[in-house]
Amino acid sequence: MRTSYQYRLKPTKEQALHIDKTLDMLRCQYNYQLAQRFDWYEQNRCSIDRCSLVVCHIPELKDRPNRFSQQATLTQLKKDRPWYKSIHSQALQEVPKKVEIAFDRWLKGDANGKRSGKPRFKGKGQYKTFTYPQFKKEHFQNDKIILSRIGAVKVIVHRQIPEGFDIKTVAVTKKADGYYVTLSLEDKTVPTVKPDFDTNNIVGIDVGLIDFYVASDNTRIAAPRYLRKSERKLKSAHRRVSRRKKGSNRRKKAIRKLGIQHKKVADTRKDFHFKSANNLLKNYDVIAVEKLNIKGLAKSRLAKSVNDAGWGQFISILTVKAENAGLKVIAVNPNGTSQECSNCGTKVIKPLSERTHNCPNCKVSLCRDLNASLNIKARGTHALKAQIMSSLKSL
């Protein structure tokens, strides 16, 4: 089992200054190594995909920079720029890894083949996290954590690390309202499947914008709309930033306050997602959800409301927490869940504005979202049985 705990740091002024300098130096190194990749790409690319065999000439290709070749240059970097010795070597070695991930996602794509946009150089203040890939558990005791080259930093421990978990990595992050440390924890003894796992204890949920989700047991949670409720404060904070002179300390202060306001919205939304996921996992062993194209919906005219609901974050939290608890989340095909009758299967075409499902065949009348959640539950049950049968055949 792998999980992560995040705590707030309370560094001294000297420690905070050291963290800021570390982040800025890592940002410069990130930009430099990303520029090396772009140079290699421009020197070796060719817009011509075919040519005559008579005059064909293939130029000598340059060696492609990779994570290990760029890590090997860090020793010379510390000789040329001695101030980089103030950064822990492993934290510095994580920079080429980040560069390679961003560059490869642009050229090759991720595991599913989806390509990201071209990586950008990071401006001042945009590099916010550095990582210690190895960490000793004894360096985190009581309310202090020892970070290499920074010292013992005070931590607000709002919850203790469970027994049996080992600290694998430590990441230090600067946010709008301060500094945080994220501990990646692992315990290999935790079972991957709950001992009393019940495949019949299943529920389907249909996410929406009016109700955040409607479950197949007819329980529903209203959409909190945290962004909509905070728009007035955010608008006022944006106005203060626009009225400040660029480069002034007053503008920096206004930007910091704006960031804190946005973080409050994000934190309250995330807290709501965690609590909603916990409520579902306490009552059910299997949760069926729709496999929605959330990125596509976020580009439609409903973009603001979709982003405010945060369906993607909720499903991600629900999936991770289910795996950690030995439970299961099944994603099903969303096509026709609102149009098909959950009682007889008849397709009843209706516009989005029509919120009640009325079947002319079996005379069933119920809420549109409840009908969809019942269809999602049925599809989830079918998919779960198919997975069980395939796993039995493979034995």
C-alpha positions in Angstrom: 0.0 0.0 0.0 1.3 3.4 -0.9 -0.1 6.7 0.4 1.1 10.2 1.2 0.7 12.6 4.2 1.2 16.3 3.9 2.2 18.6 6.8 2.7 22.3 7.1 6.2 23.5 7.8 7.2 26.4 10.1 10.7 27.3 9.0 12.7 30.2 10.4 13.5 33.2 8.3 16.9 31.8 7.4 15.4 28.4 6.5 12.7 30.0 4.4 15.3 32.0 2.6 17.3 28.9 1.9 14.3 27.1 0.5 13.5 30.0 -1.8 17.1 30.1 -3.0 17.1 26.4 -3.6 13.9 26.5 -5.6 15.2 29.4 -7.7 18.5 27.6 -8.5 16.7 24.4 -9.4 14.4 26.5 -11.7 17.5 27.9 -13.5 18.9 24.4 -13.9 15.5 23.1 -15.2 15.4 25.8 -17.8 19.0 25.2 -18.8 18.5 21.4 -19.3 15.2 21.9 -21.1 17.0 24.3 -23.5 19.6 21.6 -24.2 16.7 19.3 -25.2 15.2 21.9 -27.5 18.6 22.6 -29.1 19.0 18.9 -29.8 15.5 18.7 -31.2 16.0 21.7 -33.5 19.4 20.5 -34.8 18.2 17.0 -35.6 14.7 17.6 -36.9 14.0 17.8 -40.7 10.8 19.1 -42.3 11.5 17.0 -45.5 10.3 13.4 -45.2 11.6 12.2 -48.6 14.3 13.1 -51.1 15.9 11.9 -54.4 18.3 9.0 -54.0 20.9 10.7 -56.1 21.3 13.8 -53.9 20.3 12.2 -50.6 22.5 13.2 -47.7 21.9 12.2 -44.1 23.7 14.6 -41.7 25.4 13.2 -38.6 23.0 13.2 -35.7 23.9 14.7 -32.4 23.7 12.7 -29.2 20.4 13.0 -27.6 20.5 14.4 -24.0 18.9 12.0 -21.5 18.4 11.9 -17.8 21.7 10.2 -17.0 23.8 12.3 -19.3 22.4 15.4 -17.8 22.9 14.1 -14.3 26.6 13.4 -15.1 27.1 17.1 -15.8 26.1 18.1 -12.3 29.6 17.4 -10.9 31.1 20.0 -13.3 28.2 22.4 -12.5 29.2 22.5 -8.8 32.8 23.3 -9.8 31.7 26.1 -12.2 29.0 27.4 -9.9 30.0 26.6 -6.3 26.8 28.0 -4.9 25.0 24.9 -6.2 26.8 23.0 -3.4 24.2 24.3 -1.0 21.7 22.0 -2.6 21.5 18.3 -1.7 22.9 16.2 -4.6 19.8 13.9 -4.8 17.4 16.9 -4.9 19.5 18.3 -7.8 19.5 15.0 -9.6 15.7 15.0 -9.6 15.7 18.0 -12.0 16.8 16.0 -15.1 14.1 13.5 -14.3 11.4 16.2 -14.4 12.8 17.5 -17.7 12.8 14.1 -19.3 9.2 13.4 -18.2 8.0 16.7 -19.6 10.0 16.4 -22.8 8.9 12.8 -23.5 5.3 13.5 -22.9 5.5 16.2 -25.6 7.2 14.0 -28.2 6.0 10.5 -27.3 3.0 10.9 -25.1 2.1 9.2 -21.8 1.3 5.5 -21.2 -2.0 5.9 -23.1 -0.3 7.7 -26.0 -1.8 11.1 -25.3 0.7 13.8 -26.0 1.0 16.9 -23.8 1.8 20.4 -25.0 5.3 21.8 -25.5 7.1 22.2 -22.2 7.6 25.9 -21.1 10.5 27.5 -19.4 9.6 28.3 -15.8 9.6 32.0 -14.7 10.6 33.3 -11.4 8.5 31.8 -8.6 7.0 29.0 -10.9 9.3 26.2 -9.7 7.6 25.2 -6.4 8.8 21.7 -5.4 12.0 19.8 -4.8 12.3 16.2 -3.7 14.5 14.0 -1.5 14.2 10.6 -3.1 15.7 8.9 -0.1 14.9 9.6 3.5 15.5 8.0 6.9 12.5 7.6 9.2 14.5 8.7 12.3 14.9 12.2 10.7 11.2 12.8 11.4 10.7 12.8 15.1 8.0 14.6 17.2 7.5 18.0 15.6 10.8 18.3 13.7 12.0 17.1 10.4 15.6 17.2 9.3 16.1 18.3 5.7 19.6 18.0 4.3 21.4 21.3 3.8 18.4 23.1 5.4 18.4 21.8 9.0 15.7 20.8 11.5 12.5 22.4 10.5 9.4 22.6 12.7 6.4 20.6 11.4 2.7 20.9 12.4 1.9 17.2 12.9 -1.9 17.1 12.7 -1.9 13.3 12.4 0.6 10.6 13.2 2.1 8.3 10.7 0.6 4.8 11.1 2.7 2.1 12.4 4.4 -0.1 9.9 4.7 2.6 7.2 8.1 3.5 5.9 9.0 7.0 4.5 10.1 6.5 0.9 10.4 10.1 -0.4 10.0 13.6 0.9 8.9 16.6 -1.2 9.1 20.2 0.0 6.6 22.5 -1.7 6.1 26.3 -1.5 2.4 27.3 -1.8 0.6 30.7 -1.6 0.2 30.5 2.2 3.5 28.9 3.2 5.7 25.8 3.0 4.6 22.2 3.1 6.3 18.8 3.2 4.7 15.7 1.6 5.8 12.3 2.9 5.4 9.3 0.5 4.6 6.3 2.8 4.6 2.6 2.0 3.6 -0.6 3.9 3.8 -3.8 1.9 2.0 -5.8 4.6 -1.4 -4.2 3.9 -3.6 -6.6 1.9 -4.7 -5.4 -1.5 -8.2 -6.9 -1.2 -10.4 -6.5 1.9 -10.9 -9.8 3.7 -14.7 -9.6 3.7 -15.0 -8.0 0.3 -18.6 -8.4 -1.0 -19.1 -8.1 -4.7 -22.9 -7.7 -4.2 -22.5 -4.6 -2.1 -22.3 -2.3 -5.1 -23.6 1.2 -5.8 -23.7 3.3 -9.0 -23.2 7.1 -8.9 -24.1 9.7 -11.5 -22.2 13.0 -11.1 -23.8 16.2 -12.1 -23.8 20.0 -11.8 -27.1 20.4 -9.8 -26.4 17.5 -7.5 -22.8 16.6 -7.1 -23.7 12.9 -7.3 -26.9 10.9 -7.2 -26.4 7.3 -6.0 -28.5 4.3 -7.1 -29.8 4.0 -3.5 -31.5 7.5 -4.1 -29.0 9.3 -1.8 -27.8 12.6 -3.3 -25.4 15.4 -2.4 -25.9 18.9 -3.6 -23.1 20.5 -5.6 -21.3 22.9 -3.2 -20.1 25.3 -5.9 -17.2 26.7 -4.0 -15.9 28.8 -6.9 -19.3 30.4 -7.6 -19.6 31.3 -3.9 -16.2 32.9 -3.8 -16.4 34.8 -7.1 -17.0 38.1 -5.4 -13.9 37.9 -3.2 -11.8 36.6 -6.1 -13.0 39.5 -8.3 -12.0 42.0 -5.6 -8.6 40.4 -5.2 -8.0 40.4 -9.0 -9.0 44.1 -9.1 -6.4 44.9 -6.5 -3.7 43.1 -8.5 -4.6 44.9 -11.7 -4.4 48.3 -10.0 -0.9 47.8 -8.6 2.2 48.9 -10.4 4.0 46.0 -12.1 7.2 45.0 -10.2 6.2 46.8 -7.0 6.1 45.2 -3.6 2.4 46.1 -3.3 1.6 44.1 -6.4 3.6 41.1 -5.1 1.6 41.3 -1.9 -1.7 41.5 -3.8 -0.7 38.5 -5.9 0.1 36.5 -2.8 -3.3 37.3 -1.3 -5.0 36.3 -4.5 -3.2 33.0 -4.5 -4.3 32.4 -0.9 -7.9 33.1 -1.9 -7.7 30.6 -4.8 -6.0 28.0 -2.5 -8.9 28.3 0.0 -11.3 27.4 -2.8 -9.2 24.5 -3.9 -8.7 23.2 -0.3 -12.4 23.3 0.6 -13.3 21.5 -2.6 -10.7 18.9 -2.0 -11.9 18.4 1.6 -15.4 17.9 0.3 -14.2 15.3 -2.2 -12.4 13.3 0.5 -15.4 13.3 2.8 -17.7 12.3 0.0 -15.4 9.5 -1.0 -15.2 8.3 2.6 -19.0 8.2 3.0 -19.3 6.0 -0.1 -16.5 3.6 0.9 -17.9 3.2 4.4 -21.2 1.8 3.0 -20.2 0.0 -0.2 -17.4 -2.3 -1.4 -17.8 -1.6 -5.1 -18.5 1.9 -6.6 -19.5 2.1 -10.3 -18.8 5.5 -12.0 -19.0 6.8 -15.6 -15.8 7.0 -17.6 -16.4 10.6 -18.6 -14.4 12.8 -21.0 -13.9 15.4 -18.4 -11.3 17.4 -20.4 -13.7 17.6 -23.3 -16.5 18.8 -21.0 -14.2 21.4 -19.5 -13.9 23.0 -22.9 -17.6 23.3 -23.4 -19.9 26.2 -22.4 -20.3 24.4 -19.0 -16.5 24.7 -18.4 -16.7 26.9 -15.3 -19.3 24.6 -13.6 -17.4 21.4 -14.6 -14.1 22.8 -13.2 -15.9 24.0 -10.1 -17.3 20.5 -9.4 -13.9 18.9 -9.9 -15.2 15.5 -11.0 -11.7 14.3 -12.1 -10.2 15.0 -8.7 -13.1 13.3 -6.9 -12.9 10.1 -9.0 -9.1 10.1 -8.6 -9.4 10.4 -4.8 -12.2 7.8 -4.7 -10.1 5.3 -6.8 -6.9 5.7 -4.7 -8.8 5.5 -1.3 -10.7 2.4 -2.6 -7.4 0.7 -3.5 -5.9 1.5 -0.1 -9.0 0.1 1.6 -9.0 -3.1 -0.5 -12.2 -2.0 -2.3 -12.9 -1.4 -6.0 -14.0 1.4 -8.3 -15.3 0.4 -11.8 -15.5 2.8 -14.7 -18.3 2.0 -17.1 -19.3 3.3 -20.6 -21.4 6.5 -20.1 -23.2 6.3 -23.5 -27.0 6.2 -23.0 -27.1 6.0 -19.2 -29.6 8.9 -19.1 -31.6 7.8 -22.1 -32.1 4.1 -21.4 -34.8 3.0 -19.0 -33.3 1.3 -15.9 -36.4 -0.9 -15.6 -37.0 -2.3 -19.1 -34.1 -0.9 -21.2 -36.2 1.1 -23.6 -34.4 4.1 -25.0 -36.3 7.3 -24.2 -34.7 10.3 -25.9 -35.0 13.5 -23.9 -33.2 16.8 -23.8 -30.9 17.8 -21.0 -33.5 20.3 -19.7 -35.9 17.5 -19.0 -35.1 16.3 -15.5 -37.6 13.4 -15.2 -37.4 10.1 -16.9 -40.9 8.9 -18.1 -40.9 5.5 -19.8 -43.8 5.0 -22.3 -43.2 1.3 -22.3 -43.2 0.3 -18.6 -44.7 3.5 -17.3 -41.8 4.1 -14.8 -41.4 7.7 -13.7 -38.3 8.7 -11.7 -35.6 11.3 -11.5 -33.4 11.4 -14.6 -30.1 11.2 -12.5 -31.5 8.3 -10.4 -32.3 6.5 -13.6 -28.8 7.0 -14.8 -27.2 5.8 -11.6 -29.3 2.6 -11.7 -28.0 2.0 -15.2 -24.5 2.7 -14.1 -24.9 0.2 -11.2 -26.2 -2.5 -13.7 -23.3 -1.9 -16.0 -20.8 -2.0 -13.1 -22.3 -5.3 -11.9 -21.9 -6.8 -15.4 -18.3 -5.5 -15.7 -17.4 -6.8 -12.3 -18.7 -10.3 -13.1 -16.7 -10.2 -16.4 -13.5 -9.3 -14.5 -14.1 -12.1 -12.0 -14.6 -14.7 -14.7 -11.5 -13.6 -16.6 -9.4 -13.8 -13.4 -10.7 -17.3 -12.7 -9.9 -18.4 -16.3 -6.3 -17.1 -15.9 -5.7 -19.3 -12.8 
